[in-house]
Amino acid sequence: MLHFSLFLILTAAIRPLSSTRPKNGLICRSFLCKKANIEDMHLHKLTLPLLLMITCSLWDAANASNVSNVSLVLKKHLSKEPINKAKILVSMAKQHEHAEGVPRDYGRAQELYCKAAGQGYDEALYALGWMYANGRGVRRNDNIAVQLFVMAAEHGHSHASKMIDYLDTSHDPELPECLQSMADNNATDYSDKPFFDLVQKLAPEYNLDPNLVMAVIAVESAYNVQAVSHKNAQGLMQLIPATAERFEVKNIFDAEENIRGGMAYLRWLLAFFKGDVTLAVAAYNAGEGAVERHQGIPPYTETQNYVKKILAQYSKLTHPYEPDIVHRHAVIALSEYE
């Protein structure tokens, strides 16, 4: 409004310059009158450019004070947290899956969903599960679909758990090949770490992946045989006295006995949670009772950080388990937090 008012004022100021000139219909034959008409014509030709130049100058001056405000808004916008790469991958995958602006390509969609799912993005896990549940571009596989929906639900997807009701859950869940190979490629090398040879020797007795055991030892005690926590968890795999007794560990500070006790507990947890590594390690830290009550990773900062540390070293989200060693209705340990 201010700038339009300035425009009107300038127009009104310039218009009187021509008001003294002879009006249409008058006969003007003198030399001075002709000269005046010529000047008037040139003046009118210059009026619009001059008016625009002045208006633009006033506009710039009026907006100069707003430059800093614009910069602040822009900086605030650019300072937002980085764009979630997983969301971008899912967006691209949906374009290929539904032929939105690109040719339909289920293979490419699956590849992109897998990359995003590998980052733990619930929408990617759900979308990939949907493809396997409906045989969209892949052979239908309820075992894989169930596993992906379970994982999506654990990461907060609101509809994933409902999808499981429509699938066959009589068989063991499994991961799609793309996520299995991704986990294998990201495996941490523990070959130069303490107790690696001992873990390699004992792990087959408990049907455990040695790398999972090594990840637990690394996070629990940093390979310190004499480690004792403020909650009295002890030894390499940080067994509390009750857990040590439960799995018949006599000398909790003996490396082999401690590892055997920790492996026995870890094997039991994997069976209890049907091979779900995330829930099993959460329970190893907080107790299976807490995981059951919260139906997922408990909202304890220590436990949530613990799970992140384990999964940073061991990226496989499922593990083979022995269903016969545990019953879902067995008495479970109380959480050390409650």
C-alpha positions as CSV (number, residue, x, y, z in Angstrom):
1,M,0.0,0.0,0.0
2,L,2.8,2.4,0.8
3,H,4.5,1.9,-2.5
4,F,1.3,2.4,-4.5
5,S,0.7,5.7,-2.6
6,L,4.2,6.9,-3.6
7,F,3.4,6.0,-7.2
8,L,0.2,8.1,-7.1
9,I,2.0,11.0,-5.5
10,L,4.7,11.0,-8.2
11,T,2.1,10.8,-10.9
12,A,0.2,13.7,-9.5
13,A,3.4,15.8,-9.2
14,I,4.5,15.2,-12.8
15,R,1.0,15.7,-14.4
16,P,0.9,19.6,-13.8
17,L,4.1,20.0,-15.9
18,S,1.9,19.6,-19.0
19,S,-1.1,21.4,-17.8
20,T,0.2,24.8,-19.0
21,R,0.6,23.5,-22.5
22,P,-2.0,24.3,-25.2
23,K,-5.0,22.0,-25.0
24,N,-6.4,20.0,-27.9
25,G,-8.5,22.1,-30.2
26,L,-6.5,25.3,-29.9
27,I,-4.8,26.8,-33.0
28,C,-1.2,27.6,-32.2
29,R,0.9,29.0,-35.0
30,S,3.7,30.8,-33.2
31,F,7.2,29.4,-33.1
32,L,7.1,29.4,-29.3
33,C,3.9,27.4,-29.2
34,K,5.4,24.8,-31.5
35,K,8.5,24.6,-29.4
36,A,6.3,24.1,-26.3
37,N,4.5,21.3,-28.0
38,I,7.7,19.5,-28.9
39,E,9.0,19.9,-25.3
40,D,5.7,18.6,-24.0
41,M,6.0,15.5,-26.3
42,H,9.5,14.7,-25.1
43,L,8.5,15.3,-21.5
44,H,5.8,12.7,-21.7
45,K,8.2,10.2,-23.3
46,L,10.5,10.6,-20.3
47,T,7.8,10.5,-17.6
48,L,7.2,6.8,-17.4
49,P,10.8,5.7,-17.3
50,L,11.6,8.4,-14.7
51,L,8.6,7.4,-12.7
52,L,9.6,3.8,-12.7
53,M,13.2,4.6,-11.7
54,I,12.1,6.7,-8.7
55,T,9.6,4.1,-7.6
56,C,12.2,1.3,-7.7
57,S,14.6,3.4,-5.7
58,L,12.0,4.0,-3.0
59,W,11.1,0.3,-3.1
60,D,14.7,-0.7,-2.4
61,A,15.0,1.9,0.4
62,A,11.8,0.7,2.0
63,N,12.9,-2.9,1.9
64,A,16.5,-2.4,3.0
65,S,15.4,-2.7,6.7
66,N,13.8,-6.1,6.0
67,V,17.0,-7.7,4.6
68,S,18.2,-8.8,8.0
69,N,14.8,-10.3,8.8
70,V,14.8,-12.3,5.5
71,S,18.3,-13.6,6.2
72,L,17.2,-14.7,9.7
73,V,14.3,-16.6,8.4
74,L,16.4,-18.2,5.7
75,K,19.1,-19.2,8.2
76,K,16.4,-20.6,10.5
77,H,15.0,-22.7,7.6
78,L,18.4,-24.0,6.5
79,S,19.5,-24.8,10.1
80,K,16.7,-27.4,10.4
81,E,18.0,-30.9,11.0
82,P,19.4,-32.7,7.8
83,I,16.9,-34.3,5.5
84,N,16.2,-37.9,6.4
85,K,17.9,-39.9,3.7
86,A,15.6,-42.9,4.5
87,K,12.5,-40.8,3.7
88,I,14.0,-39.7,0.4
89,L,14.7,-43.4,-0.5
90,V,11.1,-44.4,0.4
91,S,9.7,-41.5,-1.7
92,M,11.8,-42.7,-4.7
93,A,10.8,-46.3,-4.1
94,K,7.1,-45.4,-4.1
95,Q,7.5,-43.6,-7.4
96,H,9.0,-46.8,-9.0
97,E,6.4,-49.0,-7.3
98,H,3.4,-47.0,-8.4
99,A,4.8,-45.6,-11.7
100,E,4.5,-42.0,-10.5
101,G,6.5,-40.0,-13.1
102,V,8.8,-43.0,-13.9
103,P,8.3,-46.4,-15.4
104,R,7.1,-49.0,-13.0
105,D,10.1,-51.0,-11.6
106,Y,9.4,-53.3,-8.7
107,G,13.0,-54.4,-8.5
108,R,14.2,-50.9,-8.1
109,A,11.5,-50.1,-5.6
110,Q,12.5,-53.1,-3.5
111,E,16.2,-52.1,-3.6
112,L,15.4,-48.6,-2.4
113,Y,13.0,-49.9,0.3
114,C,15.7,-52.2,1.5
115,K,18.3,-49.4,1.8
116,A,15.8,-47.4,3.9
117,A,14.8,-50.4,5.9
118,G,18.4,-51.0,6.8
119,Q,18.4,-47.7,8.5
120,G,15.5,-48.8,10.7
121,Y,12.8,-46.6,9.0
122,D,9.4,-47.9,9.9
123,E,7.7,-46.8,6.7
124,A,10.3,-48.7,4.6
125,L,9.9,-51.9,6.6
126,Y,6.1,-51.6,6.2
127,A,6.3,-51.0,2.5
128,L,8.7,-53.8,1.9
129,G,6.5,-56.1,4.0
130,W,3.5,-55.1,1.9
131,M,5.3,-56.1,-1.2
132,Y,6.0,-59.6,0.2
133,A,2.5,-60.0,1.7
134,N,0.9,-59.3,-1.7
135,G,3.5,-60.7,-4.0
136,R,4.0,-57.4,-5.6
137,G,7.1,-57.8,-7.8
138,V,8.4,-60.6,-5.6
139,R,7.1,-64.1,-4.8
140,R,4.6,-63.9,-1.9
141,N,6.3,-64.9,1.4
142,D,4.3,-64.6,4.6
143,N,7.4,-65.4,6.7
144,I,9.3,-62.4,5.4
145,A,6.2,-60.2,5.5
146,V,5.5,-61.0,9.2
147,Q,9.1,-60.3,10.2
148,L,9.0,-56.9,8.4
149,F,5.7,-55.9,9.9
150,V,6.9,-56.9,13.4
151,M,10.0,-54.8,12.9
152,A,7.9,-51.9,11.5
153,A,5.6,-52.1,14.5
154,E,8.6,-52.1,16.9
155,H,9.8,-48.9,15.2
156,G,6.5,-47.2,15.7
157,H,4.4,-47.9,12.6
158,S,0.8,-47.7,13.6
159,H,-0.7,-50.1,11.0
160,A,2.0,-52.8,10.9
161,S,0.7,-54.9,13.7
162,K,-2.7,-55.1,12.2
163,M,-1.3,-56.6,9.0
164,I,0.1,-59.6,10.9
165,D,-3.4,-60.7,11.6
166,Y,-4.0,-61.4,7.9
167,L,-0.9,-63.5,7.5
168,D,0.2,-67.1,8.2
169,T,2.4,-66.9,11.3
170,S,2.8,-70.7,11.8
171,H,6.4,-70.6,10.5
172,D,9.5,-68.9,11.7
173,P,9.8,-65.3,10.4
174,E,12.8,-64.4,8.2
175,L,14.5,-61.4,6.7
176,P,14.5,-60.7,2.9
177,E,17.8,-61.5,1.3
178,C,18.7,-57.9,0.7
179,L,18.6,-57.1,4.4
180,Q,20.5,-60.3,5.3
181,S,23.3,-59.5,2.9
182,M,23.4,-55.9,4.1
183,A,23.9,-57.1,7.7
184,D,26.6,-59.5,6.6
185,N,28.5,-56.7,4.8
186,N,28.3,-54.5,7.9
187,A,29.7,-57.1,10.3
188,T,32.3,-55.9,12.8
189,D,35.6,-57.7,12.8
190,Y,36.4,-58.9,16.3
191,S,39.3,-61.2,15.3
192,D,41.9,-59.1,17.1
193,K,39.8,-58.5,20.3
194,P,40.3,-60.3,23.6
195,F,38.4,-63.6,24.1
196,F,37.5,-63.9,20.4
197,D,38.9,-67.4,20.2
198,L,37.1,-68.5,23.3
199,V,33.8,-67.1,22.0
200,Q,34.4,-68.7,18.7
201,K,34.8,-72.1,20.4
202,L,31.8,-71.8,22.8
203,A,29.2,-70.1,20.5
204,P,28.3,-73.2,18.5
205,E,27.3,-75.0,21.7
206,Y,24.6,-72.4,22.2
207,N,23.7,-71.9,18.6
208,L,24.7,-68.3,18.7
209,D,26.4,-66.0,16.2
210,P,29.9,-65.3,17.8
211,N,29.6,-61.7,16.5
212,L,26.5,-61.1,18.6
213,V,28.2,-62.4,21.7
214,M,31.3,-60.3,21.0
215,A,29.1,-57.2,20.6
216,V,27.4,-57.8,23.9
217,I,30.8,-58.3,25.7
218,A,32.2,-55.1,24.0
219,V,29.3,-53.0,25.1
220,E,28.7,-54.6,28.6
221,S,32.3,-54.7,29.9
222,A,34.7,-53.5,27.2
223,Y,36.4,-56.9,27.6
224,N,37.1,-56.4,31.3
225,V,36.9,-59.6,33.3
226,Q,36.7,-57.8,36.6
227,A,34.1,-55.2,35.5
228,V,31.4,-54.4,38.1
229,S,28.5,-52.0,37.4
230,H,26.8,-49.7,39.9
231,K,23.9,-52.3,39.8
232,N,26.3,-55.1,40.7
233,A,26.3,-56.7,37.2
234,Q,29.6,-58.5,37.1
235,G,32.2,-59.9,34.7
236,L,32.6,-59.9,30.9
237,M,28.9,-60.3,30.1
238,Q,27.8,-58.3,33.2
239,L,25.6,-61.0,34.9
240,I,23.7,-59.9,38.0
241,P,23.9,-62.5,40.8
242,A,20.3,-63.7,40.2
243,T,21.0,-64.3,36.5
244,A,24.3,-66.1,37.3
245,E,22.4,-68.4,39.7
246,R,19.7,-68.9,37.2
247,F,22.1,-70.2,34.7
248,E,24.4,-72.0,37.1
249,V,27.4,-69.8,37.0
250,K,29.6,-70.6,40.0
251,N,32.6,-68.2,39.5
252,I,31.2,-65.1,38.0
253,F,34.6,-63.6,37.4
254,D,35.9,-66.6,35.5
255,A,35.9,-65.6,31.8
256,E,34.6,-69.0,30.4
257,E,32.0,-69.4,33.1
258,N,30.8,-65.9,32.7
259,I,30.6,-66.2,28.9
260,R,28.7,-69.5,29.2
261,G,26.2,-67.9,31.5
262,G,25.8,-64.9,29.3
263,M,25.4,-67.1,26.2
264,A,22.8,-69.3,28.0
265,Y,20.8,-66.2,28.9
266,L,21.1,-64.7,25.4
267,R,20.0,-68.0,23.8
268,W,17.0,-68.1,26.1
269,L,16.0,-64.5,25.3
270,L,16.3,-65.1,21.5
271,A,13.9,-68.1,21.9
272,F,11.6,-66.1,24.1
273,F,11.4,-63.2,21.6
274,K,11.4,-65.5,18.5
275,G,14.7,-64.5,17.1
276,D,14.2,-60.7,17.4
277,V,17.6,-59.4,18.2
278,T,16.4,-55.9,19.1
279,L,14.0,-57.2,21.8
280,A,16.5,-59.8,23.0
281,V,19.3,-57.4,23.7
282,A,16.8,-54.9,25.2
283,A,15.8,-57.6,27.6
284,Y,19.4,-58.5,28.3
285,N,19.8,-55.0,29.6
286,A,16.4,-54.3,31.2
287,G,14.9,-57.7,31.8
288,E,12.4,-59.6,29.7
289,G,9.6,-58.5,32.0
290,A,10.1,-54.9,31.1
291,V,10.2,-55.6,27.4
292,E,7.0,-57.7,27.8
293,R,5.2,-54.9,29.7
294,H,6.2,-52.2,27.3
295,Q,5.7,-54.4,24.2
296,G,9.0,-53.3,22.8
297,I,12.1,-51.5,23.9
298,P,11.4,-50.0,27.4
299,P,11.4,-46.2,27.7
300,Y,14.6,-46.2,29.8
301,T,17.4,-44.0,28.4
302,E,20.1,-46.5,29.4
303,T,18.3,-49.4,27.6
304,Q,17.6,-47.4,24.5
305,N,21.2,-46.3,24.3
306,Y,22.4,-49.9,25.0
307,V,20.3,-51.3,22.1
308,K,21.7,-48.6,19.8
309,K,25.3,-49.5,20.7
310,I,24.7,-53.2,20.2
311,L,23.0,-52.7,16.8
312,A,25.8,-50.4,15.7
313,Q,28.1,-53.3,16.0
314,Y,25.7,-56.1,15.1
315,S,23.3,-55.1,12.3
316,K,21.4,-58.4,11.9
317,L,17.9,-57.9,13.2
318,T,16.9,-61.6,13.5
319,H,18.8,-64.6,14.7
320,P,18.1,-68.4,14.6
321,Y,16.5,-69.6,17.8
322,E,15.5,-72.8,19.6
323,P,11.8,-72.6,20.3
324,D,11.8,-75.7,22.5
325,I,13.9,-74.2,25.3
326,V,11.3,-71.7,26.4
327,H,7.6,-71.3,26.7
328,R,5.9,-68.0,26.2
329,H,4.0,-68.4,29.5
330,A,7.1,-69.2,31.5
331,V,7.9,-67.1,34.6
332,I,10.0,-64.2,33.4
333,A,12.5,-62.1,35.3
334,L,11.5,-58.8,36.7
335,S,13.1,-55.7,35.3
336,E,16.0,-54.3,37.4
337,Y,14.3,-50.9,37.0
338,E,11.1,-51.8,38.8
